[in-house]
Every structure is written in structure tokens, then in C-alpha cells.
Amino acid sequence: SAAALGSASAAAASASALCEHPDARWFREQADHQALGLTAVEEARQGHWYEVARKCREGDPNEADVRGVSVLHFAAKAGRRQLV
């Protein structure tokens, strides 16, 4: 039946996710996260420092939100000494 086929398909998908190499999972999760299109300031606010460093290398590390709080402010508050 269609329900049995659907549950078998879901079981196969979850089994393949369990077998997924940790690096492959990390790259997939990074790609999904990057697809959100967050600004460097929002990345810093959420503590995604890998993405903050990448965006600082590609753009302006002094990017600030509407209140004037910059990526560097969030980094200092979080105790980050080096972003790139």
C-alpha cells in the first residue's frame, strides 16, 4: 500500500542519515544554514562564529545593525579574541 511504501521510504531515509559521515552532515547543515541568508550581525547574535568569520573575510567586519551594534561588539561580548 502507499502508506507502507511511505513508511519504508522514511525508514530508509533515516537509516541513511544515521550512516551519514559527520563531515558530510556538517557541510549539509552549513549549506542549509547559509541558505537562510542571515547578515553577519545576526550570525554573531546567534553565536555562529564560523559563519561570522567567513562573512568578515568576504565583507565588512564592522557591519552593524540599526542600533549601531557591530559584529565586533558581539564578538567582544562573547569573549572572542579573533574572528579571522
C-alpha positions in Angstrom: 0.0 0.0 0.0 1.0 3.7 -0.3 1.3 4.1 3.5 3.6 1.1 3.8 5.7 2.4 0.9 5.9 5.9 2.5 6.9 4.5 5.9 9.5 2.2 4.2 10.9 5.3 2.4 11.0 7.3 5.6 12.8 4.4 7.4 15.4 4.2 4.6 16.0 8.0 4.7 16.5 7.9 8.5 18.8 4.9 8.2 20.9 6.7 5.6 21.0 9.7 7.9 22.4 7.5 10.6 25.1 6.3 8.3 26.0 9.8 7.1 29.6 10.7 7.7 29.9 13.5 10.3 31.8 15.8 7.8 29.0 15.3 5.2 26.4 16.1 7.8 28.3 19.3 8.9 28.6 20.5 5.3 24.9 19.8 4.7 23.9 21.7 7.8 26.2 24.6 6.9 24.7 24.8 3.4 21.2 24.7 4.9 22.2 27.5 7.4 23.8 29.6 4.7 20.6 29.3 2.6 18.9 31.3 5.4 20.8 34.4 4.2 21.4 35.9 7.6 23.6 39.0 8.0 26.9 38.8 9.8 25.4 40.7 12.7 22.5 38.2 13.0 25.0 35.3 12.8 27.1 36.9 15.6 23.9 37.5 17.7 23.1 33.8 17.3 26.7 32.7 18.0 27.5 31.2 14.6 31.2 32.2 14.7 32.3 30.1 11.8 29.8 32.0 9.6 30.7 35.3 11.2 34.4 34.7 10.3 33.5 33.7 6.8 31.4 36.8 6.3 34.0 39.1 7.8 36.6 37.7 5.3 34.2 38.3 2.4 32.8 41.6 3.5 32.9 44.3 6.2 33.8 43.2 9.7 32.5 46.5 11.0 28.9 45.7 9.8 26.4 47.0 12.4 22.7 46.6 13.0 20.2 49.5 13.1 21.2 50.2 16.7 24.8 50.5 15.8 25.9 47.2 17.5 28.5 45.6 15.3 29.8 42.1 14.8 32.9 43.1 16.8 30.7 44.2 19.7 29.0 40.8 19.8 32.5 39.1 19.4 33.9 41.0 22.4 30.8 40.3 24.5 31.2 36.6 23.7 34.9 36.7 24.6 36.0 36.0 21.0 39.5 37.4 20.5 40.0 36.5 16.9 37.4 36.1 14.2 39.5 35.6 11.1 
